[in-house]
Amino acid sequence: TEANRLRDLYKVDRDMFRARVKTQPFSLDLNDVVRLTYPRHGLSSGKAFRIVGLTENASVNEIELDLWG
């Protein structure tokens, strides 16, 4: 069962991105899902990513997200 779960998890190509966004700090948490849309890297129609890391800067309302998906 565990082998099948791992196979299903890793058989799909996954991407990692780091994105800096302007948003209200402390509104996102680890493991939340966000949609990233960008005109390059095959993201023009958007893609869902899981937040695996984040750094918040409340003084400038920025969050740097480490995204996987």
All heavy atoms as TSV, in Angstrom:
chain	resi	resn	atom	element	x	y	z
A	1	THR	N	N	0.817	-1.186	0.000
A	1	THR	CA	C	0.000	0.000	0.000
A	1	THR	C	C	0.865	1.254	0.000
A	1	THR	O	O	0.600	2.187	-0.753
A	1	THR	CB	C	-0.936	0.011	1.224
A	1	THR	OG1	O	-1.734	-1.171	1.201
A	1	THR	CG2	C	-1.834	1.225	1.215
A	2	GLU	N	N	1.888	1.275	0.838
A	2	GLU	CA	C	2.778	2.439	0.904
A	2	GLU	C	C	3.530	2.622	-0.411
A	2	GLU	O	O	3.699	3.752	-0.889
A	2	GLU	CB	C	3.756	2.296	2.072
A	2	GLU	CG	C	4.738	3.446	2.199
A	2	GLU	CD	C	4.092	4.780	2.514
A	2	GLU	OE1	O	2.893	4.841	2.838
A	2	GLU	OE2	O	4.803	5.801	2.436
A	3	ALA	N	N	3.976	1.543	-1.011
A	3	ALA	CA	C	4.675	1.635	-2.295
A	3	ALA	C	C	3.770	2.232	-3.368
A	3	ALA	O	O	4.210	3.062	-4.173
A	3	ALA	CB	C	5.174	0.260	-2.725
A	4	ASN	N	N	2.523	1.842	-3.398
A	4	ASN	CA	C	1.579	2.401	-4.370
A	4	ASN	C	C	1.329	3.889	-4.117
A	4	ASN	O	O	1.233	4.688	-5.053
A	4	ASN	CB	C	0.247	1.645	-4.335
A	4	ASN	CG	C	0.358	0.270	-4.927
A	4	ASN	OD1	O	1.218	0.011	-5.760
A	4	ASN	ND2	N	-0.510	-0.637	-4.494
A	5	ARG	N	N	1.242	4.279	-2.861
A	5	ARG	CA	C	1.039	5.686	-2.523
A	5	ARG	C	C	2.227	6.525	-2.981
A	5	ARG	O	O	2.061	7.581	-3.593
A	5	ARG	CB	C	0.840	5.847	-1.020
A	5	ARG	CG	C	0.502	7.276	-0.603
A	5	ARG	CD	C	0.493	7.433	0.910
A	5	ARG	NE	N	1.831	7.455	1.464
A	5	ARG	CZ	C	2.625	8.530	1.465
A	5	ARG	NH1	N	2.222	9.668	0.952
A	5	ARG	NH2	N	3.836	8.485	1.994
A	6	LEU	N	N	3.438	6.050	-2.716
A	6	LEU	CA	C	4.637	6.776	-3.129
A	6	LEU	C	C	4.760	6.833	-4.651
A	6	LEU	O	O	5.143	7.858	-5.213
A	6	LEU	CB	C	5.880	6.138	-2.514
A	6	LEU	CG	C	6.025	6.327	-1.005
A	6	LEU	CD1	C	7.177	5.498	-0.467
A	6	LEU	CD2	C	6.204	7.798	-0.669
A	7	ARG	N	N	4.428	5.740	-5.317
A	7	ARG	CA	C	4.475	5.725	-6.781
A	7	ARG	C	C	3.517	6.763	-7.346
A	7	ARG	O	O	3.869	7.536	-8.242
A	7	ARG	CB	C	4.120	4.344	-7.312
A	7	ARG	CG	C	4.246	4.273	-8.849
A	7	ARG	CD	C	3.513	3.114	-9.450
A	7	ARG	NE	N	2.078	3.330	-9.204
A	7	ARG	CZ	C	1.222	2.358	-8.952
A	7	ARG	NH1	N	1.611	1.115	-8.907
A	7	ARG	NH2	N	-0.049	2.627	-8.744
A	8	ASP	N	N	2.311	6.805	-6.829
A	8	ASP	CA	C	1.326	7.773	-7.306
A	8	ASP	C	C	1.764	9.208	-7.037
A	8	ASP	O	O	1.503	10.110	-7.836
A	8	ASP	CB	C	-0.036	7.519	-6.666
A	8	ASP	CG	C	-0.676	6.223	-7.142
A	8	ASP	OD1	O	-0.259	5.700	-8.204
A	8	ASP	OD2	O	-1.590	5.732	-6.451
A	9	LEU	N	N	2.442	9.423	-5.936
A	9	LEU	CA	C	2.896	10.758	-5.579
A	9	LEU	C	C	4.023	11.235	-6.487
A	9	LEU	O	O	4.040	12.376	-6.929
A	9	LEU	CB	C	3.360	10.773	-4.121
A	9	LEU	CG	C	3.857	12.101	-3.563
A	9	LEU	CD1	C	2.720	13.115	-3.526
A	9	LEU	CD2	C	4.426	11.906	-2.181
A	10	TYR	N	N	4.965	10.343	-6.796
A	10	TYR	CA	C	6.166	10.746	-7.524
A	10	TYR	C	C	6.122	10.475	-9.022
A	10	TYR	O	O	7.024	10.883	-9.739
A	10	TYR	CB	C	7.397	10.073	-6.918
A	10	TYR	CG	C	7.715	10.616	-5.554
A	10	TYR	CD1	C	7.529	9.836	-4.419
A	10	TYR	CD2	C	8.170	11.915	-5.380
A	10	TYR	CE1	C	7.802	10.335	-3.145
A	10	TYR	CE2	C	8.447	12.424	-4.127
A	10	TYR	CZ	C	8.270	11.625	-3.017
A	10	TYR	OH	O	8.540	12.125	-1.781
A	11	LYS	N	N	5.105	9.806	-9.550
A	11	LYS	CA	C	5.085	9.512	-10.977
A	11	LYS	C	C	4.737	10.732	-11.816
A	11	LYS	O	O	5.067	10.802	-12.984
A	11	LYS	CB	C	4.140	8.358	-11.286
A	11	LYS	CG	C	2.667	8.686	-11.196
A	11	LYS	CD	C	1.822	7.480	-11.535
A	11	LYS	CE	C	0.348	7.797	-11.400
A	11	LYS	NZ	N	-0.472	6.627	-11.672
A	12	VAL	N	N	4.104	11.714	-11.210
A	12	VAL	CA	C	3.734	12.943	-11.903
A	12	VAL	C	C	4.877	13.941	-11.762
A	12	VAL	O	O	5.444	14.089	-10.674
A	12	VAL	CB	C	2.436	13.523	-11.300
A	12	VAL	CG1	C	2.061	14.828	-11.976
A	12	VAL	CG2	C	1.309	12.515	-11.382
A	13	ASP	N	N	5.214	14.631	-12.868
A	13	ASP	CA	C	6.243	15.663	-12.791
A	13	ASP	C	C	5.764	16.797	-11.895
A	13	ASP	O	O	4.655	17.316	-12.067
A	13	ASP	CB	C	6.556	16.220	-14.175
A	13	ASP	CG	C	7.376	15.261	-15.006
A	13	ASP	OD1	O	8.075	14.423	-14.417
A	13	ASP	OD2	O	7.321	15.364	-16.243
A	14	ARG	N	N	6.582	17.178	-10.946
A	14	ARG	CA	C	6.257	18.276	-10.029
A	14	ARG	C	C	7.268	19.394	-10.237
A	14	ARG	O	O	8.404	19.160	-10.614
A	14	ARG	CB	C	6.314	17.812	-8.569
A	14	ARG	CG	C	5.480	16.615	-8.251
A	14	ARG	CD	C	4.023	16.931	-8.239
A	14	ARG	NE	N	3.283	15.714	-7.880
A	14	ARG	CZ	C	2.004	15.664	-7.756
A	14	ARG	NH1	N	1.282	16.740	-7.958
A	14	ARG	NH2	N	1.394	14.547	-7.446
A	15	ASP	N	N	6.853	20.620	-9.979
A	15	ASP	CA	C	7.714	21.789	-10.113
A	15	ASP	C	C	7.862	22.462	-8.767
A	15	ASP	O	O	6.981	22.386	-7.910
A	15	ASP	CB	C	7.106	22.787	-11.105
A	15	ASP	CG	C	6.992	22.239	-12.509
A	15	ASP	OD1	O	7.983	21.674	-12.990
A	15	ASP	OD2	O	5.915	22.378	-13.113
A	16	MET	N	N	8.982	23.135	-8.602
A	16	MET	CA	C	9.228	23.963	-7.419
A	16	MET	C	C	9.430	25.392	-7.906
A	16	MET	O	O	10.174	25.623	-8.855
A	16	MET	CB	C	10.493	23.521	-6.674
A	16	MET	CG	C	10.394	22.225	-5.935
A	16	MET	SD	S	9.525	22.325	-4.375
A	16	MET	CE	C	10.507	23.454	-3.432
A	17	PHE	N	N	8.752	26.324	-7.269
A	17	PHE	CA	C	8.914	27.734	-7.579
A	17	PHE	C	C	9.022	28.511	-6.286
A	17	PHE	O	O	8.476	28.122	-5.256
A	17	PHE	CB	C	7.708	28.279	-8.372
A	17	PHE	CG	C	7.668	27.843	-9.800
A	17	PHE	CD1	C	6.863	26.788	-10.187
A	17	PHE	CD2	C	8.437	28.483	-10.757
A	17	PHE	CE1	C	6.818	26.383	-11.492
A	17	PHE	CE2	C	8.396	28.082	-12.076
A	17	PHE	CZ	C	7.580	27.032	-12.445
A	18	ARG	N	N	9.728	29.618	-6.363
A	18	ARG	CA	C	9.771	30.584	-5.260
A	18	ARG	C	C	9.165	31.869	-5.806
A	18	ARG	O	O	9.601	32.368	-6.843
A	18	ARG	CB	C	11.196	30.819	-4.785
A	18	ARG	CG	C	11.256	31.845	-3.658
A	18	ARG	CD	C	12.604	31.893	-3.006
A	18	ARG	NE	N	12.753	30.659	-2.228
A	18	ARG	CZ	C	13.924	30.125	-1.927
A	18	ARG	NH1	N	15.031	30.677	-2.342
A	18	ARG	NH2	N	13.980	29.023	-1.209
A	19	ALA	N	N	8.161	32.380	-5.131
A	19	ALA	CA	C	7.461	33.570	-5.597
A	19	ALA	C	C	7.348	34.573	-4.467
A	19	ALA	O	O	7.036	34.216	-3.337
A	19	ALA	CB	C	6.069	33.193	-6.088
A	20	ARG	N	N	7.607	35.820	-4.792
A	20	ARG	CA	C	7.425	36.906	-3.827
A	20	ARG	C	C	6.158	37.647	-4.226
A	20	ARG	O	O	6.025	38.098	-5.355
A	20	ARG	CB	C	8.616	37.851	-3.848
A	20	ARG	CG	C	8.498	38.941	-2.803
A	20	ARG	CD	C	9.739	39.755	-2.704
A	20	ARG	NE	N	10.802	38.888	-2.218
A	20	ARG	CZ	C	12.098	39.137	-2.423
A	20	ARG	NH1	N	12.474	40.199	-3.078
A	20	ARG	NH2	N	13.007	38.315	-1.947
A	21	VAL	N	N	5.225	37.742	-3.305
A	21	VAL	CA	C	3.933	38.356	-3.602
A	21	VAL	C	C	3.603	39.425	-2.566
A	21	VAL	O	O	4.033	39.356	-1.416
A	21	VAL	CB	C	2.796	37.296	-3.640
A	21	VAL	CG1	C	3.019	36.308	-4.765
A	21	VAL	CG2	C	2.675	36.561	-2.319
A	22	LYS	N	N	2.852	40.413	-3.025
A	22	LYS	CA	C	2.333	41.443	-2.124
A	22	LYS	C	C	0.978	40.971	-1.640
A	22	LYS	O	O	0.056	40.774	-2.426
A	22	LYS	CB	C	2.162	42.761	-2.875
A	22	LYS	CG	C	3.446	43.445	-3.218
A	22	LYS	CD	C	3.924	44.204	-2.032
A	22	LYS	CE	C	4.982	45.214	-2.447
A	22	LYS	NZ	N	5.498	45.917	-1.303
A	23	THR	N	N	0.852	40.744	-0.368
A	23	THR	CA	C	-0.419	40.319	0.215
A	23	THR	C	C	-0.378	40.593	1.711
A	23	THR	O	O	0.657	40.940	2.263
A	23	THR	CB	C	-0.702	38.833	-0.070
A	23	THR	OG1	O	-2.019	38.516	0.370
A	23	THR	CG2	C	0.284	37.928	0.632
A	24	GLN	N	N	-1.491	40.414	2.329
A	24	GLN	CA	C	-1.585	40.609	3.771
A	24	GLN	C	C	-0.774	39.520	4.479
A	24	GLN	O	O	-1.058	38.339	4.309
A	24	GLN	CB	C	-3.044	40.548	4.213
A	24	GLN	CG	C	-3.259	40.816	5.679
A	24	GLN	CD	C	-2.861	42.229	6.065
A	24	GLN	OE1	O	-3.032	43.164	5.310
A	24	GLN	NE2	N	-2.317	42.383	7.252
A	25	PRO	N	N	0.244	39.879	5.258
A	25	PRO	CA	C	1.009	38.872	5.988
A	25	PRO	C	C	0.125	38.090	6.963
A	25	PRO	O	O	-0.906	38.570	7.414
A	25	PRO	CB	C	2.056	39.692	6.744
A	25	PRO	CG	C	2.163	40.968	5.985
A	25	PRO	CD	C	0.781	41.214	5.438
A	26	PHE	N	N	0.543	36.907	7.259
A	26	PHE	CA	C	-0.099	36.006	8.221
A	26	PHE	C	C	-1.479	35.531	7.757
A	26	PHE	O	O	-2.291	35.106	8.557
A	26	PHE	CB	C	-0.177	36.645	9.613
A	26	PHE	CG	C	1.118	37.279	10.033
A	26	PHE	CD1	C	1.231	38.647	10.156
A	26	PHE	CD2	C	2.235	36.493	10.262
A	26	PHE	CE1	C	2.431	39.231	10.533
A	26	PHE	CE2	C	3.436	37.070	10.632
A	26	PHE	CZ	C	3.537	38.438	10.770
A	27	SER	N	N	-1.741	35.610	6.449
A	27	SER	CA	C	-3.013	35.117	5.928
A	27	SER	C	C	-2.865	33.735	5.293
A	27	SER	O	O	-3.864	33.076	5.027
A	27	SER	CB	C	-3.588	36.101	4.912
A	27	SER	OG	O	-2.712	36.251	3.815
A	28	LEU	N	N	-1.629	33.292	5.046
A	28	LEU	CA	C	-1.380	31.975	4.462
A	28	LEU	C	C	-0.587	31.128	5.446
A	28	LEU	O	O	0.176	31.649	6.260
A	28	LEU	CB	C	-0.589	32.106	3.151
A	28	LEU	CG	C	-1.286	32.861	2.020
A	28	LEU	CD1	C	-0.309	33.095	0.873
A	28	LEU	CD2	C	-2.496	32.094	1.546
A	29	ASP	N	N	-0.770	29.818	5.345
A	29	ASP	CA	C	-0.059	28.882	6.209
A	29	ASP	C	C	0.620	27.816	5.369
A	29	ASP	O	O	0.274	27.609	4.203
A	29	ASP	CB	C	-1.037	28.193	7.172
A	29	ASP	CG	C	-1.585	29.150	8.212
A	29	ASP	OD1	O	-0.787	29.914	8.795
A	29	ASP	OD2	O	-2.807	29.140	8.440
A	30	LEU	N	N	1.564	27.115	5.973
A	30	LEU	CA	C	2.171	25.968	5.320
A	30	LEU	C	C	1.090	24.957	4.970
A	30	LEU	O	O	0.115	24.796	5.703
A	30	LEU	CB	C	3.207	25.309	6.234
A	30	LEU	CG	C	4.499	26.078	6.462
A	30	LEU	CD1	C	5.380	25.319	7.438
A	30	LEU	CD2	C	5.235	26.333	5.174
A	31	ASN	N	N	1.259	24.322	3.833
A	31	ASN	CA	C	0.363	23.278	3.336
A	31	ASN	C	C	-0.913	23.838	2.705
A	31	ASN	O	O	-1.748	23.071	2.257
A	31	ASN	CB	C	0.031	22.253	4.421
A	31	ASN	CG	C	-0.135	20.874	3.846
A	31	ASN	OD1	O	0.438	20.549	2.810
A	31	ASN	ND2	N	-0.924	20.052	4.485
A	32	ASP	N	N	-1.091	25.159	2.670
A	32	ASP	CA	C	-2.208	25.747	1.922
A	32	ASP	C	C	-1.954	25.553	0.433
A	32	ASP	O	O	-0.817	25.388	-0.006
A	32	ASP	CB	C	-2.338	27.244	2.206
A	32	ASP	CG	C	-2.989	27.556	3.532
A	32	ASP	OD1	O	-3.477	26.616	4.190
A	32	ASP	OD2	O	-2.997	28.745	3.918
A	33	VAL	N	N	-3.015	25.611	-0.347
A	33	VAL	CA	C	-2.902	25.504	-1.801
A	33	VAL	C	C	-3.203	26.866	-2.405
A	33	VAL	O	O	-4.195	27.508	-2.051
A	33	VAL	CB	C	-3.873	24.442	-2.357
A	33	VAL	CG1	C	-3.841	24.413	-3.871
A	33	VAL	CG2	C	-3.525	23.072	-1.792
A	34	VAL	N	N	-2.315	27.322	-3.298
A	34	VAL	CA	C	-2.498	28.585	-4.005
A	34	VAL	C	C	-2.388	28.323	-5.506
A	34	VAL	O	O	-1.822	27.325	-5.932
A	34	VAL	CB	C	-1.458	29.646	-3.576
A	34	VAL	CG1	C	-1.630	30.025	-2.124
A	34	VAL	CG2	C	-0.054	29.172	-3.842
A	35	ARG	N	N	-2.943	29.215	-6.287
A	35	ARG	CA	C	-2.882	29.096	-7.748
A	35	ARG	C	C	-1.901	30.139	-8.268
A	35	ARG	O	O	-2.056	31.330	-8.006
A	35	ARG	CB	C	-4.257	29.295	-8.350
A	35	ARG	CG	C	-4.289	29.086	-9.830
A	35	ARG	CD	C	-5.729	28.896	-10.299
A	35	ARG	NE	N	-5.770	28.286	-11.585
A	35	ARG	CZ	C	-5.675	26.979	-11.822
A	35	ARG	NH1	N	-5.538	26.155	-10.819
A	35	ARG	NH2	N	-5.718	26.507	-13.037
A	36	LEU	N	N	-0.877	29.683	-9.008
A	36	LEU	CA	C	0.142	30.554	-9.565
A	36	LEU	C	C	-0.101	30.711	-11.060
A	36	LEU	O	O	-0.198	29.716	-11.785
A	36	LEU	CB	C	1.526	29.962	-9.305
A	36	LEU	CG	C	2.726	30.749	-9.799
A	36	LEU	CD1	C	2.803	32.105	-9.106
A	36	LEU	CD2	C	4.007	29.958	-9.558
A	37	THR	N	N	-0.225	31.964	-11.506
A	37	THR	CA	C	-0.407	32.275	-12.919
A	37	THR	C	C	0.708	33.223	-13.328
A	37	THR	O	O	0.946	34.241	-12.665
A	37	THR	CB	C	-1.774	32.942	-13.157
A	37	THR	OG1	O	-2.790	32.090	-12.642
A	37	THR	CG2	C	-2.019	33.174	-14.626
A	38	TYR	N	N	1.390	32.860	-14.423
A	38	TYR	CA	C	2.527	33.647	-14.910
A	38	TYR	C	C	2.649	33.382	-16.402
A	38	TYR	O	O	2.392	32.250	-16.837
A	38	TYR	CB	C	3.796	33.231	-14.153
A	38	TYR	CG	C	4.968	34.150	-14.348
A	38	TYR	CD1	C	4.981	35.413	-13.779
A	38	TYR	CD2	C	6.068	33.751	-15.092
A	38	TYR	CE1	C	6.063	36.262	-13.943
A	38	TYR	CE2	C	7.163	34.590	-15.261
A	38	TYR	CZ	C	7.147	35.849	-14.690
A	38	TYR	OH	O	8.214	36.688	-14.867
A	39	PRO	N	N	3.028	34.351	-17.210
A	39	PRO	CA	C	3.051	34.137	-18.658
A	39	PRO	C	C	4.167	33.211	-19.155
A	39	PRO	O	O	4.201	32.884	-20.334
A	39	PRO	CB	C	3.215	35.547	-19.228
A	39	PRO	CG	C	3.815	36.352	-18.134
A	39	PRO	CD	C	3.329	35.735	-16.849
A	40	ARG	N	N	5.030	32.750	-18.288
A	40	ARG	CA	C	6.133	31.864	-18.693
A	40	ARG	C	C	6.071	30.555	-17.917
A	40	ARG	O	O	5.260	30.375	-17.030
A	40	ARG	CB	C	7.475	32.555	-18.415
A	40	ARG	CG	C	7.669	33.817	-19.230
A	40	ARG	CD	C	8.899	34.577	-18.844
A	40	ARG	NE	N	10.095	33.761	-18.930
A	40	ARG	CZ	C	11.275	34.130	-18.484
A	40	ARG	NH1	N	11.424	35.305	-17.920
A	40	ARG	NH2	N	12.317	33.331	-18.579
A	41	HIS	N	N	6.962	29.644	-18.274
A	41	HIS	CA	C	7.147	28.370	-17.569
A	41	HIS	C	C	5.902	27.487	-17.583
A	41	HIS	O	O	5.693	26.682	-16.676
A	41	HIS	CB	C	7.605	28.584	-16.126
A	41	HIS	CG	C	8.781	29.498	-15.980
A	41	HIS	ND1	N	10.028	29.198	-16.487
A	41	HIS	CD2	C	8.890	30.717	-15.412
A	41	HIS	CE1	C	10.861	30.189	-16.220
A	41	HIS	NE2	N	10.193	31.124	-15.575
A	42	GLY	N	N	5.046	27.641	-18.588
A	42	GLY	CA	C	3.855	26.811	-18.688
A	42	GLY	C	C	2.777	27.134	-17.668
A	42	GLY	O	O	1.910	26.311	-17.397
A	43	LEU	N	N	2.826	28.333	-17.118
A	43	LEU	CA	C	1.864	28.713	-16.079
A	43	LEU	C	C	0.858	29.748	-16.570
A	43	LEU	O	O	0.172	30.370	-15.764
A	43	LEU	CB	C	2.608	29.276	-14.860
A	43	LEU	CG	C	3.573	28.329	-14.169
A	43	LEU	CD1	C	4.400	29.078	-13.141
A	43	LEU	CD2	C	2.827	27.187	-13.527
A	44	SER	N	N	0.731	29.916	-17.878
A	44	SER	CA	C	-0.147	30.971	-18.404
A	44	SER	C	C	-1.615	30.733	-18.058
A	44	SER	O	O	-2.376	31.680	-17.904
A	44	SER	CB	C	0.027	31.114	-19.912
A	44	SER	OG	O	-0.247	29.886	-20.550
A	45	SER	N	N	-2.030	29.486	-17.938
A	45	SER	CA	C	-3.413	29.218	-17.542
A	45	SER	C	C	-3.533	28.951	-16.043
A	45	SER	O	O	-4.616	28.671	-15.551
A	45	SER	CB	C	-3.978	28.037	-18.330
A	45	SER	OG	O	-3.226	26.876	-18.061
A	46	GLY	N	N	-2.428	29.030	-15.318
A	46	GLY	CA	C	-2.436	28.836	-13.874
A	46	GLY	C	C	-2.249	27.379	-13.479
A	46	GLY	O	O	-2.564	26.472	-14.247
A	47	LYS	N	N	-1.703	27.159	-12.304
A	47	LYS	CA	C	-1.474	25.818	-11.771
A	47	LYS	C	C	-1.540	25.888	-10.249
A	47	LYS	O	O	-1.071	26.853	-9.643
A	47	LYS	CB	C	-0.107	25.294	-12.224
A	47	LYS	CG	C	0.190	23.880	-11.787
A	47	LYS	CD	C	1.527	23.395	-12.318
A	47	LYS	CE	C	1.832	22.013	-11.804
A	47	LYS	NZ	N	3.142	21.537	-12.237
A	48	ALA	N	N	-2.125	24.865	-9.643
A	48	ALA	CA	C	-2.232	24.806	-8.184
A	48	ALA	C	C	-0.926	24.306	-7.589
A	48	ALA	O	O	-0.328	23.348	-8.082
A	48	ALA	CB	C	-3.381	23.900	-7.776
A	49	PHE	N	N	-0.486	24.960	-6.529
A	49	PHE	CA	C	0.740	24.595	-5.822
A	49	PHE	C	C	0.464	24.544	-4.325
A	49	PHE	O	O	-0.358	25.283	-3.796
A	49	PHE	CB	C	1.839	25.630	-6.065
A	49	PHE	CG	C	2.439	25.586	-7.434
A	49	PHE	CD1	C	1.912	26.347	-8.453
A	49	PHE	CD2	C	3.522	24.772	-7.698
A	49	PHE	CE1	C	2.455	26.310	-9.722
A	49	PHE	CE2	C	4.073	24.728	-8.956
A	49	PHE	CZ	C	3.536	25.495	-9.975
A	50	ARG	N	N	1.213	23.693	-3.646
A	50	ARG	CA	C	1.151	23.591	-2.195
A	50	ARG	C	C	2.281	24.444	-1.623
A	50	ARG	O	O	3.395	24.434	-2.125
A	50	ARG	CB	C	1.321	22.140	-1.780
A	50	ARG	CG	C	1.252	21.967	-0.308
A	50	ARG	CD	C	0.419	20.874	0.241
A	50	ARG	NE	N	-0.575	20.225	-0.551
A	50	ARG	CZ	C	-1.876	20.295	-0.279
A	50	ARG	NH1	N	-2.307	21.016	0.727
A	50	ARG	NH2	N	-2.742	19.623	-0.996
A	51	ILE	N	N	1.998	25.198	-0.566
A	51	ILE	CA	C	3.012	26.020	0.098
A	51	ILE	C	C	3.844	25.119	1.003
A	51	ILE	O	O	3.327	24.518	1.934
A	51	ILE	CB	C	2.374	27.149	0.918
A	51	ILE	CG1	C	1.558	28.068	0.019
A	51	ILE	CG2	C	3.447	27.936	1.671
A	51	ILE	CD1	C	0.771	29.123	0.775
A	52	VAL	N	N	5.146	25.023	0.699
A	52	VAL	CA	C	6.032	24.191	1.508
A	52	VAL	C	C	7.010	25.027	2.324
A	52	VAL	O	O	7.749	24.506	3.155
A	52	VAL	CB	C	6.803	23.162	0.637
A	52	VAL	CG1	C	5.836	22.158	0.034
A	52	VAL	CG2	C	7.626	23.836	-0.437
A	53	GLY	N	N	7.024	26.317	2.075
A	53	GLY	CA	C	7.856	27.221	2.852
A	53	GLY	C	C	7.383	28.640	2.648
A	53	GLY	O	O	6.887	28.972	1.573
A	54	LEU	N	N	7.498	29.471	3.672
A	54	LEU	CA	C	7.122	30.870	3.499
A	54	LEU	C	C	7.895	31.737	4.466
A	54	LEU	O	O	8.219	31.338	5.581
A	54	LEU	CB	C	5.617	31.086	3.638
A	54	LEU	CG	C	4.912	30.757	4.948
A	54	LEU	CD1	C	4.756	32.015	5.782
A	54	LEU	CD2	C	3.551	30.198	4.633
A	55	THR	N	N	8.207	32.937	3.972
A	55	THR	CA	C	8.881	33.955	4.762
A	55	THR	C	C	8.068	35.223	4.637
A	55	THR	O	O	7.813	35.687	3.526
A	55	THR	CB	C	10.319	34.192	4.242
A	55	THR	OG1	O	11.008	32.952	4.215
A	55	THR	CG2	C	11.051	35.178	5.118
A	56	GLU	N	N	7.650	35.772	5.761
A	56	GLU	CA	C	6.776	36.939	5.742
A	56	GLU	C	C	7.526	38.182	6.193
A	56	GLU	O	O	8.329	38.135	7.119
A	56	GLU	CB	C	5.572	36.696	6.641
A	56	GLU	CG	C	4.731	35.540	6.150
A	56	GLU	CD	C	3.621	35.158	7.075
A	56	GLU	OE1	O	3.868	35.053	8.290
A	56	GLU	OE2	O	2.515	34.951	6.576
A	57	ASN	N	N	7.252	39.293	5.509
A	57	ASN	CA	C	7.814	40.577	5.866
A	57	ASN	C	C	6.652	41.552	6.040
A	57	ASN	O	O	6.166	42.141	5.075
A	57	ASN	CB	C	8.779	41.059	4.775
A	57	ASN	CG	C	9.513	42.317	5.177
A	57	ASN	OD1	O	9.129	42.992	6.127
A	57	ASN	ND2	N	10.571	42.636	4.447
A	58	ALA	N	N	6.196	41.693	7.257
A	58	ALA	CA	C	5.007	42.500	7.536
A	58	ALA	C	C	5.244	43.993	7.311
A	58	ALA	O	O	4.303	44.728	7.039
A	58	ALA	CB	C	4.544	42.265	8.971
A	59	SER	N	N	6.483	44.442	7.365
A	59	SER	CA	C	6.742	45.877	7.207
A	59	SER	C	C	6.479	46.360	5.786
A	59	SER	O	O	6.192	47.539	5.583
A	59	SER	CB	C	8.172	46.209	7.627
A	59	SER	OG	O	9.092	45.580	6.752
A	60	VAL	N	N	6.553	45.466	4.797
A	60	VAL	CA	C	6.285	45.850	3.401
A	60	VAL	C	C	5.154	45.029	2.789
A	60	VAL	O	O	4.931	45.070	1.581
A	60	VAL	CB	C	7.558	45.744	2.533
A	60	VAL	CG1	C	8.569	46.777	2.933
A	60	VAL	CG2	C	8.131	44.344	2.587
A	61	ASN	N	N	4.421	44.275	3.616
A	61	ASN	CA	C	3.309	43.429	3.162
A	61	ASN	C	C	3.714	42.485	2.039
A	61	ASN	O	O	3.047	42.372	1.014
A	61	ASN	CB	C	2.107	44.270	2.733
A	61	ASN	CG	C	1.416	44.915	3.900
A	61	ASN	OD1	O	1.551	44.455	5.030
A	61	ASN	ND2	N	0.692	45.973	3.648
A	62	GLU	N	N	4.838	41.784	2.223
A	62	GLU	CA	C	5.318	40.810	1.242
A	62	GLU	C	C	5.454	39.446	1.879
A	62	GLU	O	O	5.778	39.329	3.059
A	62	GLU	CB	C	6.697	41.203	0.691
A	62	GLU	CG	C	6.672	42.227	-0.370
A	62	GLU	CD	C	8.049	42.426	-0.978
A	62	GLU	OE1	O	9.030	41.842	-0.507
A	62	GLU	OE2	O	8.121	43.195	-1.928
A	63	ILE	N	N	5.221	38.430	1.059
A	63	ILE	CA	C	5.448	37.047	1.473
A	63	ILE	C	C	6.247	36.370	0.383
A	63	ILE	O	O	5.929	36.497	-0.804
A	63	ILE	CB	C	4.127	36.287	1.688
A	63	ILE	CG1	C	3.274	36.948	2.758
A	63	ILE	CG2	C	4.389	34.838	2.060
A	63	ILE	CD1	C	1.915	36.312	2.953
A	64	GLU	N	N	7.302	35.669	0.763
A	64	GLU	CA	C	8.052	34.850	-0.188
A	64	GLU	C	C	7.618	33.404	0.015
A	64	GLU	O	O	7.733	32.862	1.121
A	64	GLU	CB	C	9.555	34.988	0.044
A	64	GLU	CG	C	10.357	34.277	-1.005
A	64	GLU	CD	C	11.832	34.597	-0.896
A	64	GLU	OE1	O	12.257	35.640	-1.401
A	64	GLU	OE2	O	12.546	33.781	-0.297
A	65	LEU	N	N	7.058	32.805	-1.031
A	65	LEU	CA	C	6.494	31.467	-0.960
A	65	LEU	C	C	7.384	30.455	-1.668
A	65	LEU	O	O	7.856	30.719	-2.774
A	65	LEU	CB	C	5.111	31.440	-1.629
A	65	LEU	CG	C	4.055	32.379	-1.085
A	65	LEU	CD1	C	2.852	32.398	-1.995
A	65	LEU	CD2	C	3.671	31.982	0.316
A	66	ASP	N	N	7.612	29.331	-1.036
A	66	ASP	CA	C	8.213	28.176	-1.698
A	66	ASP	C	C	7.065	27.255	-2.057
A	66	ASP	O	O	6.344	26.780	-1.175
A	66	ASP	CB	C	9.205	27.463	-0.760
A	66	ASP	CG	C	10.399	28.347	-0.411
A	66	ASP	OD1	O	10.815	29.123	-1.283
A	66	ASP	OD2	O	10.896	28.250	0.715
A	67	LEU	N	N	6.902	27.022	-3.356
A	67	LEU	CA	C	5.729	26.302	-3.866
A	67	LEU	C	C	6.132	24.991	-4.511
A	67	LEU	O	O	7.163	24.913	-5.196
A	67	LEU	CB	C	4.990	27.171	-4.883
A	67	LEU	CG	C	4.570	28.544	-4.391
A	67	LEU	CD1	C	4.053	29.381	-5.543
A	67	LEU	CD2	C	3.522	28.416	-3.313
A	68	TRP	N	N	5.312	23.959	-4.322
A	68	TRP	CA	C	5.544	22.637	-4.899
A	68	TRP	C	C	4.244	22.139	-5.491
A	68	TRP	O	O	3.200	22.204	-4.869
A	68	TRP	CB	C	6.032	21.682	-3.807
A	68	TRP	CG	C	6.256	20.279	-4.265
A	68	TRP	CD1	C	7.365	19.806	-4.905
A	68	TRP	CD2	C	5.388	19.156	-4.088
A	68	TRP	NE1	N	7.215	18.461	-5.150
A	68	TRP	CE2	C	6.015	18.042	-4.652
A	68	TRP	CE3	C	4.143	18.999	-3.527
A	68	TRP	CZ2	C	5.430	16.786	-4.669
A	68	TRP	CZ3	C	3.561	17.755	-3.531
A	68	TRP	CH2	C	4.216	16.654	-4.097
A	69	GLY	N	N	4.344	21.642	-6.697
A	69	GLY	CA	C	3.130	21.077	-7.291
A	69	GLY	C	C	3.279	20.770	-8.755
A	69	GLY	O	O	4.234	20.994	-9.402
